[in-house]
Structures are given as structure tokens and as C-alpha cells.
């Protein structure tokens, strides 16, 4: 990454932190469906946790410049950063090549630490301080989702109220009782491994389609009961209610985690 006056490499383990401007209700509503309010794409936040690796002189120069801007009250505490190939720190779907760098603000930074002979590292958390430009291709799609393990999470939503009388009689009310239209309400979370191009398509789909219903749940696994046996084997309509870009695995592969909620 180039940040005036020098180019300092970023370690490959950086982690994009993309924050949807969507506020979801903590639990599904009466019909079993999740609802959320969306402030729009223009309110989405793009941050990243990165680690610089360089000489003590290079990192000290960065730290000195950061300290000098701590009390600045205008926009001169942002930095025009030019990212090299492999440094897609805000996500694979942003266009880093056709723009003359991005304005970046440093949210926090850590201490300089020595990791090897004459090799030093320093952690930064940065936020994009302007409207990003996105890649036009490949097209937005979830078709390439590829689950990397069976360490997934299935959560059936049970809403049972139990009342006991003085003589220990029990009365139970099941909000999602067997046979009801919303039987099998729940969420399903899985982790995926994708190539560079696949990650572009998936991120673009998630960020542009946002809270829309996906019909049916993409076929990325042989899992028979993603929402528990009470829900049956599907097919299911779903929404993505949470997701996390887990960053680069290596130069050609990324990882992400997605939570799907069943929709009725």
C-alpha cells in the first residue's frame, strides 16, 4: 500500500469489516419472518483491520505522521492510499485500479512491535472516507457458494410459554407449533471458501440485494434439514440477515460466513 511518502506492504491476513446499514429485529415477528430497516447503500460502512510490515524507520515515520494529525479538526487527517493487487482491504468487489487511491481515515492503531531481525509490524483499523467504486463484473450471484466444512449452525426458533397453576397443572402455548404455517422458523449459518471472482459476485449480491427474499435457499450442500427436522427438507425461501467477510485465505481464495433466516 502506498501512503505518502512511501510504499509499505500489508500482510495478507487483513480483514474487511463491511457494515450493512440494516437494523434487524432481534427475533422473528409473529409470522415467523425477520424484518429489518434499511437506511440504504449510501450509509454502509467499509472498514478494515490491516497489519503493516516494514523497517523500524518506515513504521516510525507512519506513527509520527499519525500523532501529528491527532488534534486536526478538518479533513486533513485522512490519507490518500493506493492499494496494490492483493491488497483489497475493503473487500474484493471494490475497484482499486481505476481510481487514484481512496481517502482513508485511521480509526485506531497499535504499537510498533519487532517480529524478526530488522522486521517490524504495526496494526491499523482504517475506514473508507469516501464513496467506493465497485467492479462491474462478474455479475452479482450466489450460485458459486461453496461450503468448506460441516461446522455449521442450525437454530430452530421456539417460542413456548408455559403457565403452572397452584396445583401444578401445566398450560403451554407454542407460537410455532407443529402444523402451523410458520413451523420450522429458524436460522442457518455456514462458512464458505471462494475464489477472487466468486467473492466479487457474492459480495455484490449481498450488498445490492440486501434484505430481499432468496427463493429457494441456494443448493450448496447435501444438508437435508437446515432449519431442523420440524421444518422438513424444503425447498425454503430465505433472507440473509447477517454475513461476515473473513478475509483472504491466500492470494486466490477468500472466506466468508453467512446466516440465512427462513421466510414464510
Residue pairs with C-beta under 8 A, 6 or more apart in sequence:
1 7
1 8
1 9
1 10
1 50
1 52
1 81
1 82
1 83
1 84
1 87
1 89
2 81
2 82
2 83
2 84
2 101
3 62
3 79
3 80
3 81
4 79
4 80
5 61
6 58
6 61
7 84
8 52
8 53
8 54
8 58
8 59
8 62
9 52
9 53
9 54
10 50
10 51
10 52
10 53
10 87
10 89
11 50
11 51
11 52
11 53
11 121
12 86
12 248
12 250
12 251
13 51
13 247
13 248
14 48
14 49
14 50
14 51
14 87
14 89
14 247
14 248
15 48
15 49
15 245
15 246
15 247
16 46
16 47
16 48
16 88
16 89
16 90
16 91
16 245
16 247
17 45
17 46
17 47
17 48
17 49
17 245
18 44
18 45
18 46
18 47
18 90
18 91
18 203
18 207
18 245
19 44
19 45
19 46
19 47
20 38
20 44
20 207
20 210
21 38
21 39
21 40
21 41
21 42
21 43
21 44
21 45
22 36
22 37
22 38
22 39
22 210
22 211
23 36
23 37
24 34
24 35
24 36
24 241
24 242
25 34
25 35
25 36
27 157
27 159
28 34
28 157
28 185
28 261
29 35
30 175
31 181
31 182
31 264
32 157
32 176
32 181
32 182
32 185
32 262
32 264
33 182
33 261
33 263
33 264
34 239
34 241
34 261
34 263
36 211
36 241
38 210
38 211
41 207
41 208
41 210
42 131
44 207
45 127
45 128
46 90
46 91
46 94
46 127
46 128
46 132
47 90
47 107
47 125
47 126
47 127
47 128
48 89
48 90
48 125
48 126
49 123
49 124
49 125
50 89
50 123
50 124
50 125
50 126
51 121
51 122
51 123
51 124
52 58
52 59
52 62
52 121
52 122
52 123
52 124
53 115
53 119
53 120
53 121
54 119
54 120
55 118
55 119
55 120
56 112
56 114
56 118
56 120
59 112
59 120
59 121
59 122
60 112
62 122
63 109
63 112
63 122
66 106
66 109
69 76
69 77
70 77
75 129
77 105
77 106
78 103
78 104
78 105
78 129
79 103
79 104
79 105
79 106
80 100
80 101
80 102
80 103
80 104
81 101
81 102
81 103
81 104
81 126
82 100
82 101
83 89
83 96
83 101
83 102
85 97
86 248
86 251
87 96
88 94
88 96
88 248
89 126
90 102
90 128
90 132
91 203
91 245
92 196
92 199
92 200
92 203
92 254
93 134
93 135
93 199
93 200
93 203
93 204
93 207
94 132
94 133
94 134
94 135
95 132
95 133
95 134
95 135
96 102
98 133
99 133
102 128
102 129
102 130
102 132
103 128
103 129
103 130
104 126
104 127
104 128
104 129
105 126
105 127
105 129
106 124
106 125
106 126
107 125
107 126
107 127
108 124
108 125
109 122
109 123
109 124
109 125
110 122
110 123
110 124
111 122
112 120
112 121
112 122
113 120
113 121
113 122
114 120
115 121
134 204
135 200
135 204
137 200
138 197
138 198
138 200
138 201
139 201
139 204
140 201
140 204
140 205
140 208
140 209
141 201
141 202
141 205
142 201
142 202
142 205
142 214
142 218
143 201
143 218
144 194
144 195
144 198
144 201
144 202
145 192
145 194
145 202
145 218
145 220
145 258
146 192
146 193
146 194
146 198
146 220
147 190
147 191
147 192
147 220
147 221
148 191
148 192
148 193
148 255
149 191
151 191
152 188
152 189
152 190
152 191
152 221
152 223
153 187
153 188
153 189
153 190
154 186
154 187
154 188
154 189
154 225
154 226
154 227
154 228
155 186
155 187
155 188
155 189
156 184
156 185
156 186
156 227
156 228
156 230
156 231
157 176
157 185
157 186
157 187
158 174
158 176
159 174
159 175
159 176
160 172
160 173
160 174
160 175
161 172
161 173
161 175
162 170
162 171
162 172
162 173
163 170
163 171
163 172
163 173
164 170
164 171
165 171
176 182
176 183
176 184
176 185
177 183
178 230
181 264
182 264
183 230
183 231
184 227
184 228
184 230
184 231
184 232
184 262
185 227
185 231
185 262
185 264
186 227
186 228
186 231
186 261
186 262
187 227
187 241
187 259
187 260
187 261
187 262
188 217
188 226
188 227
188 238
188 259
188 260
188 262
189 242
189 257
189 258
189 259
189 260
190 220
190 221
190 257
190 258
191 246
191 255
191 256
191 257
192 202
192 220
192 255
192 256
192 257
192 258
193 249
193 253
193 254
193 255
194 202
194 253
194 254
194 255
194 256
195 252
195 253
195 254
196 252
196 253
196 254
198 254
199 254
199 256
202 256
203 245
206 240
206 243
206 258
211 239
212 239
213 237
213 238
213 239
213 263
214 237
214 238
214 239
214 240
214 260
215 235
215 237
215 238
216 234
216 235
216 236
216 237
216 238
217 226
217 234
217 235
217 236
217 237
217 238
217 260
224 233
225 231
225 232
225 233
226 234
226 236
226 260
227 236
227 262
231 262
236 262
236 263
237 262
237 263
237 264
238 260
238 261
238 262
238 263
239 260
239 261
239 263
240 258
240 259
240 260
240 261
241 259
241 260
241 261
242 258
242 259
243 256
243 257
243 258
243 259
244 256
244 257
245 254
245 256
246 254
246 255
246 256
246 257
247 254
247 255
248 254
249 255
